Amino acid sequence: MVATRRLAPWKLVAGGLGLALLALGLFQAGPAVLRLYAEWGIDPRAPVTAESAAAMRAGIRLLVAADDWFGDPRARIRAGLYELRLAEAGDAEGAVDHDGVARAVADLNAGLARVPADPLAWAALSDGRLVVADRSGAAAALEASILLGPNEPELVLSRSTLAVALWPDLDAEGRQLAATQLRLAWDHDRTAVLALARIGGNVVPVMVALEGDPTRFAALMKALAEQR
């Protein structure tokens, strides 16, 4: 009879450790893989159509599951961003889905409570809070977004739009932060800022933001006069 060879204890330990590391790697990779799969084929910048809305809803379900299963706050934030995009796109008549906005705000809050360094998510949260009439919360979220990423080219115009809407709710420091975004937006796309200023009541924040720079302010006043 051939004697059964016994594995050395160190081999058993090494094998167990290898399996543990493999399981840990799979657990850590799981959220990223699921997030990637959930967002596959979704373009958040494209117009919302029936087809893209269906894809986003399916993605939202997977992103929420990624957080539920793996504790992935970034997935919860992405779900909130897509929920807000869908809710603000509205129904066939263009009416905003306020329940959808409330869900988006809840998911953004839940994600940002765990990974707060996300200027895009804070800007979206400001937008969502403004829709649900939480103006003080919207102002706080806007300030957080600017402080975390003051020079984000893709955010300056949307944050400028929020700034003029929330101007009465911003304190002195908040207005200074908002003014930085309006100046950046002016340098990046003055046509868009002029269009924003033409909306009733918005011209005052824009003027306040640009008045500290004579060149910018003179250009603003000239452009406004030419458009009358």
mmCIF file of the C-alpha atoms, coordinates in Angstrom:
data_MODEL
# 
_entry.id   MODEL 
# 
loop_
_atom_site.group_PDB 
_atom_site.id 
_atom_site.type_symbol 
_atom_site.label_atom_id 
_atom_site.label_alt_id 
_atom_site.label_comp_id 
_atom_site.label_asym_id 
_atom_site.label_entity_id 
_atom_site.label_seq_id 
_atom_site.pdbx_PDB_ins_code 
_atom_site.Cartn_x 
_atom_site.Cartn_y 
_atom_site.Cartn_z 
_atom_site.occupancy 
_atom_site.B_iso_or_equiv 
_atom_site.pdbx_formal_charge 
_atom_site.auth_seq_id 
_atom_site.auth_comp_id 
_atom_site.auth_asym_id 
_atom_site.auth_atom_id 
_atom_site.pdbx_PDB_model_num 
ATOM 1   C CA . MET A 1 1   ? 0.000   0.000  0.000   1.00 0.00 ? 1   MET A CA 1 
ATOM 2   C CA . VAL A 1 2   ? 1.294   3.388  -0.988  1.00 0.00 ? 2   VAL A CA 1 
ATOM 3   C CA . ALA A 1 3   ? 1.406   5.758  1.954   1.00 0.00 ? 3   ALA A CA 1 
ATOM 4   C CA . THR A 1 4   ? -0.657  8.919  1.605   1.00 0.00 ? 4   THR A CA 1 
ATOM 5   C CA . ARG A 1 5   ? 1.557   11.961 1.621   1.00 0.00 ? 5   ARG A CA 1 
ATOM 6   C CA . ARG A 1 6   ? 0.516   14.655 4.060   1.00 0.00 ? 6   ARG A CA 1 
ATOM 7   C CA . LEU A 1 7   ? 0.769   18.303 3.112   1.00 0.00 ? 7   LEU A CA 1 
ATOM 8   C CA . ALA A 1 8   ? 3.146   20.297 5.212   1.00 0.00 ? 8   ALA A CA 1 
ATOM 9   C CA . PRO A 1 9   ? 1.372   22.737 7.537   1.00 0.00 ? 9   PRO A CA 1 
ATOM 10  C CA . TRP A 1 10  ? 2.993   25.726 5.840   1.00 0.00 ? 10  TRP A CA 1 
ATOM 11  C CA . LYS A 1 11  ? 1.500   24.630 2.499   1.00 0.00 ? 11  LYS A CA 1 
ATOM 12  C CA . LEU A 1 12  ? -1.965  24.499 4.030   1.00 0.00 ? 12  LEU A CA 1 
ATOM 13  C CA . VAL A 1 13  ? -1.505  27.981 5.468   1.00 0.00 ? 13  VAL A CA 1 
ATOM 14  C CA . ALA A 1 14  ? -0.206  29.340 2.150   1.00 0.00 ? 14  ALA A CA 1 
ATOM 15  C CA . GLY A 1 15  ? -3.107  27.793 0.272   1.00 0.00 ? 15  GLY A CA 1 
ATOM 16  C CA . GLY A 1 16  ? -5.650  29.235 2.685   1.00 0.00 ? 16  GLY A CA 1 
ATOM 17  C CA . LEU A 1 17  ? -4.030  32.640 2.484   1.00 0.00 ? 17  LEU A CA 1 
ATOM 18  C CA . GLY A 1 18  ? -4.097  32.495 -1.315  1.00 0.00 ? 18  GLY A CA 1 
ATOM 19  C CA . LEU A 1 19  ? -7.793  31.683 -1.346  1.00 0.00 ? 19  LEU A CA 1 
ATOM 20  C CA . ALA A 1 20  ? -8.483  34.494 1.116   1.00 0.00 ? 20  ALA A CA 1 
ATOM 21  C CA . LEU A 1 21  ? -6.588  36.987 -1.030  1.00 0.00 ? 21  LEU A CA 1 
ATOM 22  C CA . LEU A 1 22  ? -8.439  35.793 -4.138  1.00 0.00 ? 22  LEU A CA 1 
ATOM 23  C CA . ALA A 1 23  ? -11.786 36.232 -2.394  1.00 0.00 ? 23  ALA A CA 1 
ATOM 24  C CA . LEU A 1 24  ? -10.770 39.685 -1.182  1.00 0.00 ? 24  LEU A CA 1 
ATOM 25  C CA . GLY A 1 25  ? -9.700  40.676 -4.692  1.00 0.00 ? 25  GLY A CA 1 
ATOM 26  C CA . LEU A 1 26  ? -12.992 39.515 -6.156  1.00 0.00 ? 26  LEU A CA 1 
ATOM 27  C CA . PHE A 1 27  ? -14.920 41.393 -3.467  1.00 0.00 ? 27  PHE A CA 1 
ATOM 28  C CA . GLN A 1 28  ? -12.967 44.590 -4.147  1.00 0.00 ? 28  GLN A CA 1 
ATOM 29  C CA . ALA A 1 29  ? -13.253 44.278 -7.921  1.00 0.00 ? 29  ALA A CA 1 
ATOM 30  C CA . GLY A 1 30  ? -16.940 43.413 -7.802  1.00 0.00 ? 30  GLY A CA 1 
ATOM 31  C CA . PRO A 1 31  ? -18.278 46.966 -7.319  1.00 0.00 ? 31  PRO A CA 1 
ATOM 32  C CA . ALA A 1 32  ? -16.091 48.426 -10.072 1.00 0.00 ? 32  ALA A CA 1 
ATOM 33  C CA . VAL A 1 33  ? -17.076 45.695 -12.528 1.00 0.00 ? 33  VAL A CA 1 
ATOM 34  C CA . LEU A 1 34  ? -20.768 46.029 -11.695 1.00 0.00 ? 34  LEU A CA 1 
ATOM 35  C CA . ARG A 1 35  ? -20.564 49.835 -12.002 1.00 0.00 ? 35  ARG A CA 1 
ATOM 36  C CA . LEU A 1 36  ? -18.901 49.513 -15.394 1.00 0.00 ? 36  LEU A CA 1 
ATOM 37  C CA . TYR A 1 37  ? -21.546 47.052 -16.587 1.00 0.00 ? 37  TYR A CA 1 
ATOM 38  C CA . ALA A 1 38  ? -24.403 49.193 -15.241 1.00 0.00 ? 38  ALA A CA 1 
ATOM 39  C CA . GLU A 1 39  ? -23.213 52.279 -17.152 1.00 0.00 ? 39  GLU A CA 1 
ATOM 40  C CA . TRP A 1 40  ? -22.277 50.470 -20.358 1.00 0.00 ? 40  TRP A CA 1 
ATOM 41  C CA . GLY A 1 41  ? -23.847 52.220 -23.339 1.00 0.00 ? 41  GLY A CA 1 
ATOM 42  C CA . ILE A 1 42  ? -25.275 55.151 -21.335 1.00 0.00 ? 42  ILE A CA 1 
ATOM 43  C CA . ASP A 1 43  ? -24.368 58.670 -22.456 1.00 0.00 ? 43  ASP A CA 1 
ATOM 44  C CA . PRO A 1 44  ? -25.538 61.095 -19.730 1.00 0.00 ? 44  PRO A CA 1 
ATOM 45  C CA . ARG A 1 45  ? -24.987 64.068 -22.052 1.00 0.00 ? 45  ARG A CA 1 
ATOM 46  C CA . ALA A 1 46  ? -27.252 62.772 -24.809 1.00 0.00 ? 46  ALA A CA 1 
ATOM 47  C CA . PRO A 1 47  ? -30.927 63.794 -24.983 1.00 0.00 ? 47  PRO A CA 1 
ATOM 48  C CA . VAL A 1 48  ? -33.238 61.550 -22.990 1.00 0.00 ? 48  VAL A CA 1 
ATOM 49  C CA . THR A 1 49  ? -35.264 59.318 -25.281 1.00 0.00 ? 49  THR A CA 1 
ATOM 50  C CA . ALA A 1 50  ? -37.497 56.361 -24.513 1.00 0.00 ? 50  ALA A CA 1 
ATOM 51  C CA . GLU A 1 51  ? -34.617 54.027 -25.333 1.00 0.00 ? 51  GLU A CA 1 
ATOM 52  C CA . SER A 1 52  ? -31.967 55.880 -23.333 1.00 0.00 ? 52  SER A CA 1 
ATOM 53  C CA . ALA A 1 53  ? -34.379 56.294 -20.402 1.00 0.00 ? 53  ALA A CA 1 
ATOM 54  C CA . ALA A 1 54  ? -34.928 52.538 -20.296 1.00 0.00 ? 54  ALA A CA 1 
ATOM 55  C CA . ALA A 1 55  ? -31.159 51.970 -20.325 1.00 0.00 ? 55  ALA A CA 1 
ATOM 56  C CA . MET A 1 56  ? -30.679 54.464 -17.501 1.00 0.00 ? 56  MET A CA 1 
ATOM 57  C CA . ARG A 1 57  ? -33.392 52.871 -15.371 1.00 0.00 ? 57  ARG A CA 1 
ATOM 58  C CA . ALA A 1 58  ? -31.763 49.463 -15.798 1.00 0.00 ? 58  ALA A CA 1 
ATOM 59  C CA . GLY A 1 59  ? -28.402 50.975 -14.928 1.00 0.00 ? 59  GLY A CA 1 
ATOM 60  C CA . ILE A 1 60  ? -29.816 52.666 -11.845 1.00 0.00 ? 60  ILE A CA 1 
ATOM 61  C CA . ARG A 1 61  ? -31.124 49.347 -10.551 1.00 0.00 ? 61  ARG A CA 1 
ATOM 62  C CA . LEU A 1 62  ? -27.693 47.752 -10.933 1.00 0.00 ? 62  LEU A CA 1 
ATOM 63  C CA . LEU A 1 63  ? -25.911 50.712 -9.353  1.00 0.00 ? 63  LEU A CA 1 
ATOM 64  C CA . VAL A 1 64  ? -28.207 50.618 -6.328  1.00 0.00 ? 64  VAL A CA 1 
ATOM 65  C CA . ALA A 1 65  ? -27.597 46.870 -6.096  1.00 0.00 ? 65  ALA A CA 1 
ATOM 66  C CA . ALA A 1 66  ? -23.831 47.466 -6.207  1.00 0.00 ? 66  ALA A CA 1 
ATOM 67  C CA . ASP A 1 67  ? -24.115 49.635 -3.116  1.00 0.00 ? 67  ASP A CA 1 
ATOM 68  C CA . ASP A 1 68  ? -26.539 47.274 -1.385  1.00 0.00 ? 68  ASP A CA 1 
ATOM 69  C CA . TRP A 1 69  ? -24.337 44.232 -2.039  1.00 0.00 ? 69  TRP A CA 1 
ATOM 70  C CA . PHE A 1 70  ? -20.841 45.647 -1.799  1.00 0.00 ? 70  PHE A CA 1 
ATOM 71  C CA . GLY A 1 71  ? -21.231 48.916 0.099   1.00 0.00 ? 71  GLY A CA 1 
ATOM 72  C CA . ASP A 1 72  ? -20.177 51.025 -2.901  1.00 0.00 ? 72  ASP A CA 1 
ATOM 73  C CA . PRO A 1 73  ? -20.996 54.709 -2.274  1.00 0.00 ? 73  PRO A CA 1 
ATOM 74  C CA . ARG A 1 74  ? -19.749 55.747 -5.713  1.00 0.00 ? 74  ARG A CA 1 
ATOM 75  C CA . ALA A 1 75  ? -22.345 53.502 -7.298  1.00 0.00 ? 75  ALA A CA 1 
ATOM 76  C CA . ARG A 1 76  ? -25.026 55.161 -5.132  1.00 0.00 ? 76  ARG A CA 1 
ATOM 77  C CA . ILE A 1 77  ? -23.835 58.577 -6.326  1.00 0.00 ? 77  ILE A CA 1 
ATOM 78  C CA . ARG A 1 78  ? -23.936 57.488 -9.965  1.00 0.00 ? 78  ARG A CA 1 
ATOM 79  C CA . ALA A 1 79  ? -27.470 56.185 -9.426  1.00 0.00 ? 79  ALA A CA 1 
ATOM 80  C CA . GLY A 1 80  ? -28.462 59.566 -8.007  1.00 0.00 ? 80  GLY A CA 1 
ATOM 81  C CA . LEU A 1 81  ? -26.958 61.415 -10.970 1.00 0.00 ? 81  LEU A CA 1 
ATOM 82  C CA . TYR A 1 82  ? -28.907 59.305 -13.454 1.00 0.00 ? 82  TYR A CA 1 
ATOM 83  C CA . GLU A 1 83  ? -32.105 59.568 -11.407 1.00 0.00 ? 83  GLU A CA 1 
ATOM 84  C CA . LEU A 1 84  ? -31.810 63.345 -11.426 1.00 0.00 ? 84  LEU A CA 1 
ATOM 85  C CA . ARG A 1 85  ? -31.170 63.355 -15.173 1.00 0.00 ? 85  ARG A CA 1 
ATOM 86  C CA . LEU A 1 86  ? -34.302 61.309 -15.805 1.00 0.00 ? 86  LEU A CA 1 
ATOM 87  C CA . ALA A 1 87  ? -36.488 63.225 -13.368 1.00 0.00 ? 87  ALA A CA 1 
ATOM 88  C CA . GLU A 1 88  ? -35.555 66.622 -14.758 1.00 0.00 ? 88  GLU A CA 1 
ATOM 89  C CA . ALA A 1 89  ? -36.075 65.447 -18.329 1.00 0.00 ? 89  ALA A CA 1 
ATOM 90  C CA . GLY A 1 90  ? -39.747 65.236 -17.384 1.00 0.00 ? 90  GLY A CA 1 
ATOM 91  C CA . ASP A 1 91  ? -42.650 63.405 -18.900 1.00 0.00 ? 91  ASP A CA 1 
ATOM 92  C CA . ALA A 1 92  ? -44.150 63.802 -22.366 1.00 0.00 ? 92  ALA A CA 1 
ATOM 93  C CA . GLU A 1 93  ? -45.457 67.238 -21.363 1.00 0.00 ? 93  GLU A CA 1 
ATOM 94  C CA . GLY A 1 94  ? -42.086 68.264 -19.899 1.00 0.00 ? 94  GLY A CA 1 
ATOM 95  C CA . ALA A 1 95  ? -43.260 68.184 -16.279 1.00 0.00 ? 95  ALA A CA 1 
ATOM 96  C CA . VAL A 1 96  ? -40.476 67.440 -13.794 1.00 0.00 ? 96  VAL A CA 1 
ATOM 97  C CA . ASP A 1 97  ? -40.831 64.201 -11.830 1.00 0.00 ? 97  ASP A CA 1 
ATOM 98  C CA . HIS A 1 98  ? -40.539 65.563 -8.292  1.00 0.00 ? 98  HIS A CA 1 
ATOM 99  C CA . ASP A 1 99  ? -40.654 62.092 -6.741  1.00 0.00 ? 99  ASP A CA 1 
ATOM 100 C CA . GLY A 1 100 ? -37.739 61.110 -8.952  1.00 0.00 ? 100 GLY A CA 1 
ATOM 101 C CA . VAL A 1 101 ? -35.824 64.216 -7.889  1.00 0.00 ? 101 VAL A CA 1 
ATOM 102 C CA . ALA A 1 102 ? -36.447 63.328 -4.236  1.00 0.00 ? 102 ALA A CA 1 
ATOM 103 C CA . ARG A 1 103 ? -35.042 59.816 -4.845  1.00 0.00 ? 103 ARG A CA 1 
ATOM 104 C CA . ALA A 1 104 ? -32.016 61.324 -6.554  1.00 0.00 ? 104 ALA A CA 1 
ATOM 105 C CA . VAL A 1 105 ? -31.415 63.682 -3.629  1.00 0.00 ? 105 VAL A CA 1 
ATOM 106 C CA . ALA A 1 106 ? -31.654 60.776 -1.179  1.00 0.00 ? 106 ALA A CA 1 
ATOM 107 C CA . ASP A 1 107 ? -29.153 58.675 -3.134  1.00 0.00 ? 107 ASP A CA 1 
ATOM 108 C CA . LEU A 1 108 ? -26.738 61.575 -3.591  1.00 0.00 ? 108 LEU A CA 1 
ATOM 109 C CA . ASN A 1 109 ? -26.939 62.316 0.136   1.00 0.00 ? 109 ASN A CA 1 
ATOM 110 C CA . ALA A 1 110 ? -26.291 58.658 0.964   1.00 0.00 ? 110 ALA A CA 1 
ATOM 111 C CA . GLY A 1 111 ? -23.275 58.435 -1.330  1.00 0.00 ? 111 GLY A CA 1 
ATOM 112 C CA . LEU A 1 112 ? -21.722 61.772 -0.426  1.00 0.00 ? 112 LEU A CA 1 
ATOM 113 C CA . ALA A 1 113 ? -21.990 60.989 3.279   1.00 0.00 ? 113 ALA A CA 1 
ATOM 114 C CA . ARG A 1 114 ? -19.352 58.302 2.650   1.00 0.00 ? 114 ARG A CA 1 
ATOM 115 C CA . VAL A 1 115 ? -17.253 59.765 -0.200  1.00 0.00 ? 115 VAL A CA 1 
ATOM 116 C CA . PRO A 1 116 ? -17.723 63.535 0.027   1.00 0.00 ? 116 PRO A CA 1 
ATOM 117 C CA . ALA A 1 117 ? -14.924 64.683 -2.323  1.00 0.00 ? 117 ALA A CA 1 
ATOM 118 C CA . ASP A 1 118 ? -17.033 64.796 -5.490  1.00 0.00 ? 118 ASP A CA 1 
ATOM 119 C CA . PRO A 1 119 ? -17.703 68.313 -6.870  1.00 0.00 ? 119 PRO A CA 1 
ATOM 120 C CA . LEU A 1 120 ? -19.966 67.018 -9.651  1.00 0.00 ? 120 LEU A CA 1 
ATOM 121 C CA . ALA A 1 121 ? -22.191 65.171 -7.184  1.00 0.00 ? 121 ALA A CA 1 
ATOM 122 C CA . TRP A 1 122 ? -22.417 68.212 -4.894  1.00 0.00 ? 122 TRP A CA 1 
ATOM 123 C CA . ALA A 1 123 ? -23.448 70.399 -7.837  1.00 0.00 ? 123 ALA A CA 1 
ATOM 124 C CA . ALA A 1 124 ? -26.110 67.862 -8.777  1.00 0.00 ? 124 ALA A CA 1 
ATOM 125 C CA . LEU A 1 125 ? -27.274 67.710 -5.168  1.00 0.00 ? 125 LEU A CA 1 
ATOM 126 C CA . SER A 1 126 ? -27.587 71.507 -5.154  1.00 0.00 ? 126 SER A CA 1 
ATOM 127 C CA . ASP A 1 127 ? -29.710 71.308 -8.282  1.00 0.00 ? 127 ASP A CA 1 
ATOM 128 C CA . GLY A 1 128 ? -31.917 68.582 -6.832  1.00 0.00 ? 128 GLY A CA 1 
ATOM 129 C CA . ARG A 1 129 ? -32.383 70.357 -3.511  1.00 0.00 ? 129 ARG A CA 1 
ATOM 130 C CA . LEU A 1 130 ? -33.368 73.520 -5.360  1.00 0.00 ? 130 LEU A CA 1 
ATOM 131 C CA . VAL A 1 131 ? -36.050 71.601 -7.267  1.00 0.00 ? 131 VAL A CA 1 
ATOM 132 C CA . VAL A 1 132 ? -37.522 70.219 -4.027  1.00 0.00 ? 132 VAL A CA 1 
ATOM 133 C CA . ALA A 1 133 ? -37.446 73.725 -2.480  1.00 0.00 ? 133 ALA A CA 1 
ATOM 134 C CA . ASP A 1 134 ? -34.606 73.105 -0.015  1.00 0.00 ? 134 ASP A CA 1 
ATOM 135 C CA . ARG A 1 135 ? -32.911 76.399 -0.845  1.00 0.00 ? 135 ARG A CA 1 
ATOM 136 C CA . SER A 1 136 ? -30.572 76.557 2.151   1.00 0.00 ? 136 SER A CA 1 
ATOM 137 C CA . GLY A 1 137 ? -29.463 72.985 1.491   1.00 0.00 ? 137 GLY A CA 1 
ATOM 138 C CA . ALA A 1 138 ? -28.979 73.805 -2.184  1.00 0.00 ? 138 ALA A CA 1 
ATOM 139 C CA . ALA A 1 139 ? -26.799 76.795 -1.300  1.00 0.00 ? 139 ALA A CA 1 
ATOM 140 C CA . ALA A 1 140 ? -24.662 74.667 1.040   1.00 0.00 ? 140 ALA A CA 1 
ATOM 141 C CA . ALA A 1 141 ? -24.220 71.975 -1.610  1.00 0.00 ? 141 ALA A CA 1 
ATOM 142 C CA . LEU A 1 142 ? -23.226 74.579 -4.215  1.00 0.00 ? 142 LEU A CA 1 
ATOM 143 C CA . GLU A 1 143 ? -20.563 75.996 -1.891  1.00 0.00 ? 143 GLU A CA 1 
ATOM 144 C CA . ALA A 1 144 ? -19.231 72.482 -1.214  1.00 0.00 ? 144 ALA A CA 1 
ATOM 145 C CA . SER A 1 145 ? -18.998 71.793 -4.951  1.00 0.00 ? 145 SER A CA 1 
ATOM 146 C CA . ILE A 1 146 ? -17.018 74.984 -5.581  1.00 0.00 ? 146 ILE A CA 1 
ATOM 147 C CA . LEU A 1 147 ? -14.685 74.464 -2.632  1.00 0.00 ? 147 LEU A CA 1 
ATOM 148 C CA . LEU A 1 148 ? -13.910 70.892 -3.701  1.00 0.00 ? 148 LEU A CA 1 
ATOM 149 C CA . GLY A 1 149 ? -13.274 71.766 -7.359  1.00 0.00 ? 149 GLY A CA 1 
ATOM 150 C CA . PRO A 1 150 ? -13.147 75.501 -8.035  1.00 0.00 ? 150 PRO A CA 1 
ATOM 151 C CA . ASN A 1 151 ? -11.692 75.229 -11.544 1.00 0.00 ? 151 ASN A CA 1 
ATOM 152 C CA . GLU A 1 152 ? -13.778 72.500 -13.165 1.00 0.00 ? 152 GLU A CA 1 
ATOM 153 C CA . PRO A 1 153 ? -14.506 73.697 -16.751 1.00 0.00 ? 153 PRO A CA 1 
ATOM 154 C CA . GLU A 1 154 ? -17.438 71.322 -17.202 1.00 0.00 ? 154 GLU A CA 1 
ATOM 155 C CA . LEU A 1 155 ? -19.132 72.626 -14.051 1.00 0.00 ? 155 LEU A CA 1 
ATOM 156 C CA . VAL A 1 156 ? -18.654 76.409 -14.160 1.00 0.00 ? 156 VAL A CA 1 
ATOM 157 C CA . LEU A 1 157 ? -21.720 77.159 -16.279 1.00 0.00 ? 157 LEU A CA 1 
ATOM 158 C CA . SER A 1 158 ? -24.101 74.879 -14.381 1.00 0.00 ? 158 SER A CA 1 
ATOM 159 C CA . ARG A 1 159 ? -22.780 76.225 -11.079 1.00 0.00 ? 159 ARG A CA 1 
ATOM 160 C CA . SER A 1 160 ? -23.176 79.780 -12.373 1.00 0.00 ? 160 SER A CA 1 
ATOM 161 C CA . THR A 1 161 ? -26.806 79.016 -13.204 1.00 0.00 ? 161 THR A CA 1 
ATOM 162 C CA . LEU A 1 162 ? -27.305 77.692 -9.676  1.00 0.00 ? 162 LEU A CA 1 
ATOM 163 C CA . ALA A 1 163 ? -25.478 80.718 -8.258  1.00 0.00 ? 163 ALA A CA 1 
ATOM 164 C CA . VAL A 1 164 ? -27.841 83.285 -9.754  1.00 0.00 ? 164 VAL A CA 1 
ATOM 165 C CA . ALA A 1 165 ? -30.880 81.211 -8.738  1.00 0.00 ? 165 ALA A CA 1 
ATOM 166 C CA . LEU A 1 166 ? -29.584 80.900 -5.164  1.00 0.00 ? 166 LEU A CA 1 
ATOM 167 C CA . TRP A 1 167 ? -28.050 84.379 -4.844  1.00 0.00 ? 167 TRP A CA 1 
ATOM 168 C CA . PRO A 1 168 ? -30.536 85.542 -2.133  1.00 0.00 ? 168 PRO A CA 1 
ATOM 169 C CA . ASP A 1 169 ? -29.726 82.424 -0.097  1.00 0.00 ? 169 ASP A CA 1 
ATOM 170 C CA . LEU A 1 170 ? -25.932 82.771 -0.204  1.00 0.00 ? 170 LEU A CA 1 
ATOM 171 C CA . ASP A 1 171 ? -24.033 84.533 2.552   1.00 0.00 ? 171 ASP A CA 1 
ATOM 172 C CA . ALA A 1 172 ? -21.099 86.858 1.820   1.00 0.00 ? 172 ALA A CA 1 
ATOM 173 C CA . GLU A 1 173 ? -18.609 84.009 1.547   1.00 0.00 ? 173 GLU A CA 1 
ATOM 174 C CA . GLY A 1 174 ? -20.989 81.997 -0.610  1.00 0.00 ? 174 GLY A CA 1 
ATOM 175 C CA . ARG A 1 175 ? -21.451 84.931 -2.977  1.00 0.00 ? 175 ARG A CA 1 
ATOM 176 C CA . GLN A 1 176 ? -17.711 85.321 -3.292  1.00 0.00 ? 176 GLN A CA 1 
ATOM 177 C CA . LEU A 1 177 ? -17.411 81.661 -4.229  1.00 0.00 ? 177 LEU A CA 1 
ATOM 178 C CA . ALA A 1 178 ? -20.307 81.962 -6.681  1.00 0.00 ? 178 ALA A CA 1 
ATOM 179 C CA . ALA A 1 179 ? -18.716 85.035 -8.240  1.00 0.00 ? 179 ALA A CA 1 
ATOM 180 C CA . THR A 1 180 ? -15.591 83.026 -9.075  1.00 0.00 ? 180 THR A CA 1 
ATOM 181 C CA . GLN A 1 181 ? -17.744 80.658 -11.112 1.00 0.00 ? 181 GLN A CA 1 
ATOM 182 C CA . LEU A 1 182 ? -19.510 83.488 -12.933 1.00 0.00 ? 182 LEU A CA 1 
ATOM 183 C CA . ARG A 1 183 ? -16.160 85.014 -13.871 1.00 0.00 ? 183 ARG A CA 1 
ATOM 184 C CA . LEU A 1 184 ? -14.847 81.676 -15.104 1.00 0.00 ? 184 LEU A CA 1 
ATOM 185 C CA . ALA A 1 185 ? -18.062 81.101 -17.033 1.00 0.00 ? 185 ALA A CA 1 
ATOM 186 C CA . TRP A 1 186 ? -17.773 84.561 -18.594 1.00 0.00 ? 186 TRP A CA 1 
ATOM 187 C CA . ASP A 1 187 ? -14.252 83.785 -19.784 1.00 0.00 ? 187 ASP A CA 1 
ATOM 188 C CA . HIS A 1 188 ? -15.311 80.354 -21.041 1.00 0.00 ? 188 HIS A CA 1 
ATOM 189 C CA . ASP A 1 189 ? -18.651 81.178 -22.725 1.00 0.00 ? 189 ASP A CA 1 
ATOM 190 C CA . ARG A 1 190 ? -19.811 84.776 -22.437 1.00 0.00 ? 190 ARG A CA 1 
ATOM 191 C CA . THR A 1 191 ? -22.741 84.133 -24.788 1.00 0.00 ? 191 THR A CA 1 
ATOM 192 C CA . ALA A 1 192 ? -24.172 81.662 -22.280 1.00 0.00 ? 192 ALA A CA 1 
ATOM 193 C CA . VAL A 1 193 ? -23.595 84.071 -19.390 1.00 0.00 ? 193 VAL A CA 1 
ATOM 194 C CA . LEU A 1 194 ? -25.314 86.881 -21.299 1.00 0.00 ? 194 LEU A CA 1 
ATOM 195 C CA . ALA A 1 195 ? -28.281 84.589 -21.932 1.00 0.00 ? 195 ALA A CA 1 
ATOM 196 C CA . LEU A 1 196 ? -28.330 83.796 -18.216 1.00 0.00 ? 196 LEU A CA 1 
ATOM 197 C CA . ALA A 1 197 ? -28.174 87.492 -17.301 1.00 0.00 ? 197 ALA A CA 1 
ATOM 198 C CA . ARG A 1 198 ? -31.141 88.292 -19.524 1.00 0.00 ? 198 ARG A CA 1 
ATOM 199 C CA . ILE A 1 199 ? -33.418 86.074 -17.441 1.00 0.00 ? 199 ILE A CA 1 
ATOM 200 C CA . GLY A 1 200 ? -35.422 88.238 -15.054 1.00 0.00 ? 200 GLY A CA 1 
ATOM 201 C CA . GLY A 1 201 ? -33.501 89.211 -11.933 1.00 0.00 ? 201 GLY A CA 1 
ATOM 202 C CA . ASN A 1 202 ? -30.282 87.465 -12.920 1.00 0.00 ? 202 ASN A CA 1 
ATOM 203 C CA . VAL A 1 203 ? -28.402 90.494 -14.185 1.00 0.00 ? 203 VAL A CA 1 
ATOM 204 C CA . VAL A 1 204 ? -27.576 91.806 -10.694 1.00 0.00 ? 204 VAL A CA 1 
ATOM 205 C CA . PRO A 1 205 ? -25.539 88.742 -9.560  1.00 0.00 ? 205 PRO A CA 1 
ATOM 206 C CA . VAL A 1 206 ? -23.699 88.733 -12.879 1.00 0.00 ? 206 VAL A CA 1 
ATOM 207 C CA . MET A 1 207 ? -22.881 92.438 -12.560 1.00 0.00 ? 207 MET A CA 1 
ATOM 208 C CA . VAL A 1 208 ? -21.737 92.001 -8.956  1.00 0.00 ? 208 VAL A CA 1 
ATOM 209 C CA . ALA A 1 209 ? -19.494 89.099 -9.964  1.00 0.00 ? 209 ALA A CA 1 
ATOM 210 C CA . LEU A 1 210 ? -17.824 91.024 -12.793 1.00 0.00 ? 210 LEU A CA 1 
ATOM 211 C CA . GLU A 1 211 ? -17.671 94.524 -11.334 1.00 0.00 ? 211 GLU A CA 1 
ATOM 212 C CA . GLY A 1 212 ? -14.323 93.910 -9.640  1.00 0.00 ? 212 GLY A CA 1 
ATOM 213 C CA . ASP A 1 213 ? -12.636 93.594 -13.033 1.00 0.00 ? 213 ASP A CA 1 
ATOM 214 C CA . PRO A 1 214 ? -13.030 96.733 -15.190 1.00 0.00 ? 214 PRO A CA 1 
ATOM 215 C CA . THR A 1 215 ? -12.352 94.888 -18.441 1.00 0.00 ? 215 THR A CA 1 
ATOM 216 C CA . ARG A 1 216 ? -14.916 92.164 -17.829 1.00 0.00 ? 216 ARG A CA 1 
ATOM 217 C CA . PHE A 1 217 ? -17.466 94.633 -16.440 1.00 0.00 ? 217 PHE A CA 1 
ATOM 218 C CA . ALA A 1 218 ? -17.120 97.019 -19.398 1.00 0.00 ? 218 ALA A CA 1 
ATOM 219 C CA . ALA A 1 219 ? -17.551 94.119 -21.814 1.00 0.00 ? 219 ALA A CA 1 
ATOM 220 C CA . LEU A 1 220 ? -20.674 92.983 -19.942 1.00 0.00 ? 220 LEU A CA 1 
ATOM 221 C CA . MET A 1 221 ? -22.264 96.419 -19.948 1.00 0.00 ? 221 MET A CA 1 
ATOM 222 C CA . LYS A 1 222 ? -21.479 96.922 -23.632 1.00 0.00 ? 222 LYS A CA 1 
ATOM 223 C CA . ALA A 1 223 ? -22.975 93.537 -24.545 1.00 0.00 ? 223 ALA A CA 1 
ATOM 224 C CA . LEU A 1 224 ? -26.111 94.197 -22.499 1.00 0.00 ? 224 LEU A CA 1 
ATOM 225 C CA . ALA A 1 225 ? -26.545 97.608 -24.111 1.00 0.00 ? 225 ALA A CA 1 
ATOM 226 C CA . GLU A 1 226 ? -26.173 96.126 -27.595 1.00 0.00 ? 226 GLU A CA 1 
ATOM 227 C CA . GLN A 1 227 ? -28.863 93.560 -26.893 1.00 0.00 ? 227 GLN A CA 1 
ATOM 228 C CA . ARG A 1 228 ? -31.532 96.078 -25.895 1.00 0.00 ? 228 ARG A CA 1 
# 
